[in-house]
Amino acid sequence: MAVLTIQEVSAHNSESDCWIAIHGKVYNVTSFLKDHPGGKRILLKVAGTDASKEFEKFHSAAVLPKFGPSLYVADLASIFPVAKKEASNAIFTNAPGLGLFGDGAPFAQPAWYQDTFSPYYKDSHRRLRNWVRQWIAENRWADKSDAWEEVVRSNRKPDEEAFTSMGIAGLTRGITGRIAWKKQPYPNIPDLPCGIAEDEFDYFHCLILWDELSATPLISVNNSQPYGIVPVMRFAKPALRERVVPKILRGEETMAIAITEPGAGSDVSNISATATLSEDGKHFIINGEKKWITNGVWADWLMTAVRTGGPGAGGITLLLVPRGPGLTTRPMETMGGILSGTAFVTFDNVKCPVENVLGEVNNGFKALLSNFNHERWTIIVSAVRNARRCYSEALHYAHRRQTFGKNLIDHPIIRDKFAQMVRQIESTATWLESATYQLNNMRPEIIPERMGATLALLKVQATKTFEFCAREAAQIMGGIAVTKGGTGGTVEKLYRGVRASAIAGGSEEVMGDFGMRQSLKVAKAMGVKL
């Protein structure tokens, strides 16, 4: 590894030969001058110097891993002796095996990452957390977001590795839910991630995966897989399951859930897309439109709700429709971006084999309802993580940005803003862990009735917390938080995604009403006098 002194770096101080040092590493930024978002003059002012302090004023730590490797020249020789770490900080640490994980900033990671005890997590959970964080970093998934967005915008599928890497690593199986963690009867199914045994994998392992992957574009492009495959595993005929499930879990094929229509959103029982039997009785012929279909741009299979009977929920059938003639999709760029492949789907006399009915004809609503709890739980996990990301971005920025002669973090009103974010994040995360513990231990057959209300209300709490933290982070960071890319780019992008979290899986108002109605229904069924 090459090492240069600051004197050697100082010789490269012109527009045609511009080097700078940041955090002990030397970069040749000559070719980057024209692409620097702040203009080349800012870089030329610090050419040939150690620009660490100037860099910290305007950039987050995430910038260097993205651009640094291609510009790296050598390490910078230190002119100061390395100080020995004081042993006195040992009085603040807990038992071996805990310790800080991540950047260590207060409340920027889940509480159990912060050298605290928890009744929920064991060694296998810590091992999985460490493994998936390293897997994400080594593959640099966060850097692929912009390139994938351009591909999706042109109505194409992102790189195959976006799907197969998840499958091969066992992550698609791991984030799907309890039915996928059990021993599978299909050949060539990937093992669960990190070598965790099937009888050991639980909802807290799943929480870790969703939480960590939510900071990458992988969750956006694979969003529908864990929701769409569960009704197939539960309600499809054996031949269809054997054909579809292994390829989905390996990431070789993809799914989307086609329920929402231009005239039917949260009111699922009001869908109007129709399916009628062909004359020979071998196919359903589907006609109609579906809108806001996540991952619909590239889905090989669409789990589609259609009307085969009379009005209301009793006339709905669920079909697994293969992409084929008459089925067209076009991308819809939403407030949250394009990466999830949201599509407008048109069915024009599309043929679907009658063997592809999931469950029973005119009883598809039951199959639909079977997966709502898991979907809402995953939205909650992602919303809490994204709230933390907003908080973390603003916290680190507040330690770099100076106003009125001192860092932002030194202003009492700014510290109070962080306190209000932490108060909501930690209370929501604690409720999430409590609900997850119930999912782990409650009898599966009573989970839909008993946990439906809790998860509906918790989803409202989580998405409102996400919205609050996105707003407060933007207030703290100011203009850079409304600018795409750069230091505030993460908060800007997350803020645009708030409404998608709040509306998907049931809007906040619908969830609030349902949560209370279901709670009262369960209480009365248990003999409670109100």
Long-range contacts (C-beta under 8 A, 24 or more apart in sequence): 1-74, 1-75, 2-73, 2-74, 2-75, 3-74, 3-75, 3-76, 3-77, 4-73, 4-74, 4-75, 4-76, 4-77, 5-76, 5-77, 6-49, 6-50, 6-76, 6-77, 6-79, 9-48, 9-49, 9-50, 9-76, 10-48, 10-49, 11-48, 12-47, 12-48, 13-47, 13-48, 13-49, 14-47, 15-40, 15-44, 18-43, 18-44, 18-47, 18-48, 19-47, 19-48, 19-73, 20-46, 20-47, 20-48, 20-49, 20-50, 20-51, 21-49, 21-50, 21-51, 21-52, 21-76, 22-50, 22-51, 22-52, 22-55, 22-64, 22-68, 23-52, 23-55, 23-64, 24-75, 24-76, 24-78, 25-64, 25-68, 25-72, 25-74, 25-75, 25-76, 26-72, 26-73, 26-74, 26-75, 26-76, 27-68, 27-71, 27-72, 27-73, 28-71, 28-73, 29-71, 31-71, 32-67, 32-71, 37-485, 37-486, 50-76, 56-400, 57-400, 57-401, 57-402, 58-400, 58-487, 59-486, 59-487, 60-393, 60-396, 60-397, 60-487, 60-490, 61-103, 61-396, 62-142, 62-490, 63-487, 65-140, 65-143, 66-142, 66-143, 97-123, 97-126, 101-129, 101-130, 101-133, 102-133, 103-392, 105-392, 105-395, 105-396, 106-395, 106-422, 107-388, 107-391, 107-422, 107-425, 107-426, 108-388, 108-391, 108-392, 108-395, 109-388, 110-211, 110-388, 110-429, 111-426, 111-429, 111-430, 118-433, 120-204, 120-433, 120-436, 120-437, 121-204, 124-194, 124-196, 124-200, 124-205, 125-204, 125-205, 125-208, 127-194, 127-196, 128-193, 128-194, 128-196, 128-205, 128-208, 128-209, 129-208, 129-212, 131-193, 131-194, 132-171, 132-193, 132-194, 132-208, 132-209, 132-212, 132-213, 133-212, 135-169, 136-212, 136-213, 136-215, 136-216, 139-165, 141-216, 141-217, 141-218, 142-215, 142-216, 142-217, 144-217, 145-217, 145-339, 148-217, 148-221, 148-339, 149-337, 149-338, 149-339, 152-297, 152-331, 152-338, 152-339, 152-341, 153-331, 153-333, 153-338, 155-297, 155-329, 155-330, 155-331, 156-297, 156-298, 157-254, 157-297, 157-298, 157-341, 158-221, 158-298, 160-251, 162-217, 162-218, 162-221, 162-222, 163-221, 163-222, 163-251, 163-252, 163-254, 164-250, 164-251, 164-252, 165-218, 165-251, 166-218, 166-222, 166-225, 166-251, 167-249, 167-250, 167-251, 167-252, 168-250, 168-251, 169-193, 170-194, 171-209, 171-213, 171-218, 172-222, 172-225, 172-226, 172-248, 172-249, 172-250, 172-251, 173-249, 174-201, 174-205, 174-206, 174-209, 175-206, 175-209, 175-210, 175-213, 175-225, 175-226, 175-378, 176-225, 176-226, 176-229, 176-230, 176-249, 177-206, 177-226, 177-230, 177-371, 177-374, 178-203, 178-444, 179-230, 179-233, 179-234, 180-226, 180-229, 180-230, 180-233, 180-249, 181-206, 184-245, 184-249, 186-241, 186-242, 186-245, 186-246, 187-246, 188-246, 188-250, 189-246, 189-249, 189-250, 190-249, 190-250, 202-440, 203-436, 203-437, 203-439, 203-440, 204-436, 204-440, 207-381, 207-432, 207-433, 207-436, 210-378, 210-381, 210-382, 210-385, 211-381, 211-382, 211-384, 211-385, 214-381, 214-382, 214-385, 214-386, 215-385, 215-389, 217-339, 219-382, 220-337, 220-339, 220-340, 221-295, 221-339, 221-340, 221-341, 222-251, 222-254, 222-295, 223-294, 223-295, 223-340, 224-254, 224-255, 224-256, 224-257, 224-294, 224-295, 224-299, 225-254, 225-255, 225-295, 226-374, 226-378, 227-257, 227-371, 227-374, 227-375, 227-378, 228-255, 228-256, 228-257, 228-301, 228-303, 229-255, 230-370, 230-371, 230-374, 231-303, 231-318, 231-358, 231-359, 231-367, 231-368, 231-370, 231-371, 232-303, 232-320, 232-358, 234-367, 234-370, 235-318, 235-358, 235-359, 235-367, 235-370, 236-320, 236-356, 236-358, 237-355, 237-357, 239-355, 240-320, 240-355, 240-356, 244-301, 244-320, 248-301, 253-300, 253-301, 254-295, 254-298, 254-299, 254-300, 254-301, 255-295, 255-299, 255-300, 255-301, 255-302, 255-303, 256-293, 256-294, 256-295, 256-296, 256-299, 256-301, 256-302, 256-303, 256-343, 257-293, 257-294, 257-302, 257-303, 258-290, 258-293, 258-296, 258-302, 258-303, 258-304, 258-305, 258-321, 258-345, 259-290, 259-304, 259-305, 259-368, 260-290, 260-291, 260-292, 260-293, 261-288, 261-289, 261-290, 261-291, 262-289, 262-291, 265-292, 265-507, 266-506, 266-507, 266-510, 268-305, 268-313, 268-316, 268-365, 268-368, 269-312, 269-313, 269-316, 269-365, 271-305, 271-306, 271-307, 271-316, 272-307, 273-304, 273-305, 273-306, 273-307, 273-347, 274-306, 274-307, 274-308, 275-306, 275-307, 275-308, 275-317, 275-319, 275-352, 276-308, 277-354, 278-351, 281-354, 282-353, 282-354, 283-351, 283-352, 283-353, 283-354, 284-308, 284-317, 284-319, 284-351, 284-352, 284-353, 284-354, 285-349, 285-350, 285-351, 286-319, 286-321, 286-347, 286-349, 286-350, 286-351, 286-352, 287-347, 287-348, 287-349, 287-350, 288-347, 289-344, 289-345, 289-346, 289-347, 290-344, 290-345, 290-347, 291-332, 291-344, 291-345, 292-332, 292-334, 292-342, 292-344, 293-329, 293-342, 293-343, 293-344, 293-345, 294-340, 294-341, 294-342, 294-504, 295-340, 295-341, 295-342, 295-343, 296-329, 296-341, 296-342, 296-343, 296-344, 296-345, 297-329, 297-330, 297-331, 297-341, 297-342, 297-343, 298-341, 299-323, 299-329, 299-341, 302-327, 302-345, 303-358, 304-347, 304-352, 305-364, 305-368, 306-364, 308-361, 308-362, 309-361, 309-362, 313-365, 314-362, 314-363, 314-365, 315-362, 316-362, 316-364, 316-365, 316-368, 317-357, 317-360, 317-361, 317-362, 317-363, 317-364, 318-357, 318-358, 318-359, 318-364, 318-367, 318-368, 319-352, 319-356, 319-357, 319-358, 319-364, 320-352, 320-356, 320-358, 321-347, 321-350, 321-352, 321-356, 322-352, 322-356, 324-350, 324-351, 325-350, 325-351, 326-350, 326-351, 334-500, 335-496, 335-497, 335-499, 335-500, 336-496, 336-497, 336-499, 336-500, 337-493, 337-496, 337-497, 369-448, 370-448, 372-452, 372-505, 372-506, 373-447, 373-448, 373-451, 373-452, 373-455, 375-505, 376-455, 376-456, 376-458, 376-459, 376-505, 376-506, 376-511, 377-435, 377-436, 377-439, 377-455, 379-459, 379-462, 379-463, 379-501, 379-504, 379-505, 380-432, 380-435, 380-455, 380-458, 380-459, 380-462, 381-432, 382-501, 383-459, 383-462, 383-463, 383-465, 383-466, 383-501, 384-425, 384-428, 384-429, 384-432, 384-462, 384-465, 384-466, 386-466, 386-469, 386-470, 386-494, 386-497, 386-501, 387-421, 387-424, 387-425, 387-428, 387-462, 387-465, 387-466, 387-468, 387-469, 387-470, 388-425, 388-469, 389-490, 389-494, 390-421, 390-466, 390-469, 390-470, 390-472, 390-473, 390-490, 390-491, 390-494, 390-495, 391-418, 391-421, 391-422, 391-425, 391-469, 391-473, 393-473, 393-477, 393-488, 393-490, 393-491, 394-418, 394-421, 394-472, 394-473, 394-476, 394-477, 394-491, 397-476, 397-477, 397-487, 397-488, 398-476, 401-477, 408-476, 414-476, 417-472, 417-475, 417-476, 418-476, 420-468, 420-472, 421-468, 421-469, 421-472, 421-473, 424-465, 424-468, 424-469, 425-465, 425-469, 428-458, 428-461, 428-462, 428-465, 431-458, 431-461, 432-458, 432-462, 449-518, 449-522, 449-525, 450-522, 452-514, 452-515, 452-518, 453-514, 453-515, 453-516, 453-517, 453-518, 453-519, 453-522, 454-515, 456-506, 456-511, 456-512, 456-514, 456-515, 456-518, 457-511, 457-512, 457-515, 457-516, 459-505, 459-506, 459-508, 459-511, 460-508, 460-511, 460-512, 460-515, 462-501, 463-498, 463-501, 463-502, 463-508, 464-502, 464-508, 466-494, 466-498, 466-501, 466-502, 467-498, 467-502, 470-494, 470-495, 470-498, 471-495
